[in-house]
Amino acid sequence: MAHAAPAPRRMARQRRRPDVFSARTHAAVNAGLPVALGLIYGFWAAANRRFGGPITGWNLLFGFLTALVFAVVFAVLWRVSPRLGRGAHALMWFVFAGCAAGFLVSQSNLSVLSSIGVGLFTGVGILLINFYRFYSREDPMGLSRG
């Protein structure tokens, strides 16, 4: 009698999700998401910094520079972090989210301790969520599956 050859374990464990978007859509999101999030973050930081006062040229410059830095750091992190292990991957998002939240609070004229507290609280939440997500989607060899 003939029997089917057993499938390798790595192939049997990987479940591929269907890709419903085209390559063009993925490219547009890869370019547009950091820019859109950066503009939102820059507007938020500039609004916190002006305290409800008039919009000035320096305030616009601050908002656009903040948006540029946020977008560049987010894009680099989004590209580099999936290549790391689950701990380092989650730790990079922890640092990014904590610094971003702490910076926003620091622009609203609150104390440094408030800024540190909000940054740590936000970062720890992101760390726990991401570590669980990456831990549950990683194969035993340590490679991320998305």
Buried (B, 14 or more C-beta within 10 A) or exposed (E): EEEEEEEEEEEEEEEEEEEEEEEEEEEEEEEEBBBEBBBEBBBBBBBBBBEEEEEEEEBBEBBBEBBBBBBEBBBEBBEEBEEBEBEEBBBBBBBBBBBBBBBBBBBBEEEEEBBBBBBBEBBEBBBEBBBEBBEEEBEEEEEBBE
